[in-house]
């Protein structure tokens, strides 16, 4: 089976409603869609929505690079040369996380379709289902409560709350939310680099009785030395996000004293399934738990993230709600969500179907 065509396009998947985080407001979503079409008609799907703020590349730059690059190392190639092609992707696009993730995911999808097995079985399944968090952006206390009520009514039992305005407001909003929802849902926090060292300590102290599950990236991306200085009771709550882009970061953050107790792996940061698995291997050896996150992405890459997450025994958290806020998508399937629990569809490859 050979790759006959490579189709690349941009799609505006739009948002059902805008949301805010500590450093921007998001009101539209473009994704780069890649299709690897085989000579037998099978199609492997990949997608990219890199964050300029994190990997210094946006969707437009990714699209331009993909459409202007020589892809002859893929076109016409035998899909059974899987690892050779995969290594070619990561070598040829080493400076573009978006290009790598789109092609990496599409190749994994096509190859495992050719084997007739779901991707998770090729990687080695360890989990069957897991509860995802859903995200509440930066908003007033009253709006936060309304969003929380809606999500809980929809069956979700883990809320991830975006913070990072002022520490006083963040503490007030968290206390008010826990009082409002009682024990109906777990609470995760994403400070999006909005705090300093002392503010993080203050937040943990002020919320110690609120059963906060984790805190994503409280300090700046570059503040690794300060992360290492956190006491263990804080460090074990911290999930490295923007500070963890690729495997080299995973290795550095794991060095004693380690900088975080949790790694938040995103395919859009690290460049695909292969580097994500490299990060996961480093984390496992260092005794670090895994969280799997996302940007605003098509079902294609959300499904890919779920497949690789379920292949890792030390996956403890998933935050794969990135397709739920989209106004439209280019595929269906991939996974199911029932009362907040995500499960994969038992079909070859990613299990997605073109619309």
MOQUI-V17067 format. One record per backbone hydrogen bond with DSSP energy under -0.5 kcal/mol. CO is the residue of the C=O (numbers start at 1). NH is the residue of the N-H. Records with the same first field share a line. If there is no record, write none. Layout:
# MOQUI-V17067
CO=NH, NH
This chain:
# MOQUI-V17067
1=79
2=4, 39
3=76
5=37
7=35
9=33
11=13, 31
13=327, 328
14=327
19=26
20=138
21=24
24=21
25=27
26=19
29=13, 14
31=11, 33
32=48
33=9
34=46
35=7, 37
36=38, 44
37=4, 5
38=41
42=38
44=36
46=34
48=32
50=52
51=54, 55
52=56
58=62
59=63
60=64
61=65
62=66
63=67
64=68
65=69
66=69
69=71
71=74, 75
74=77
77=3
78=81
80=82
81=85
82=86
83=87
84=88
85=89
86=90
87=91
88=92
89=93
91=94
93=96
96=100
97=101
98=102
99=103
100=104
101=105
102=106
103=107
104=108
105=109
106=110
107=111
108=112
109=113
110=114
111=115
112=116, 117
113=116
117=349
118=121, 122
119=123
120=124
128=344
130=342
131=318
134=160
135=137
136=162
140=144
141=145
142=146
143=147
144=148
145=149
146=150
147=151
148=152
149=153
150=154
151=156
152=155
157=186
158=134
159=161, 188
160=136, 162
161=190
166=170
167=171
168=172
169=173
170=174
171=175
172=176
173=177
174=178
175=179
176=180
177=181
178=182
181=184
186=159
187=213
188=161
189=216
190=163
191=194
196=200
197=201
198=202
199=203
200=204
201=205
202=206
203=207
205=208
207=210
211=187
214=189
215=239
216=191
217=193
218=195
220=223
222=224
223=227
224=228
225=229
226=229, 230
227=230
231=234, 235
232=236
234=237, 238
235=238, 261
237=215
238=240, 261, 262
239=217
240=264
241=244
243=245
246=249, 250
247=251
248=252
249=253
250=254
251=255
252=255
253=259
261=289
262=240, 264
263=265, 291
265=293
266=269, 270
267=271, 272
272=276
273=277
274=278
275=279
276=280
277=281
278=282
279=283
280=284
281=285
282=286
283=287, 288
284=287
289=263
290=316, 317
291=265, 293
292=319
295=297
298=301, 302
299=303
300=304
301=305
302=306
303=307
304=308
305=309
306=310
307=311
308=311
309=312
310=126, 127
311=313
312=315
314=290, 316
317=292
318=133
321=324, 325
323=326
325=16
330=355
332=353
333=335
334=345
336=343
338=341
340=132, 342
341=338
342=130
343=336
345=347
348=351
349=119
351=334
353=332
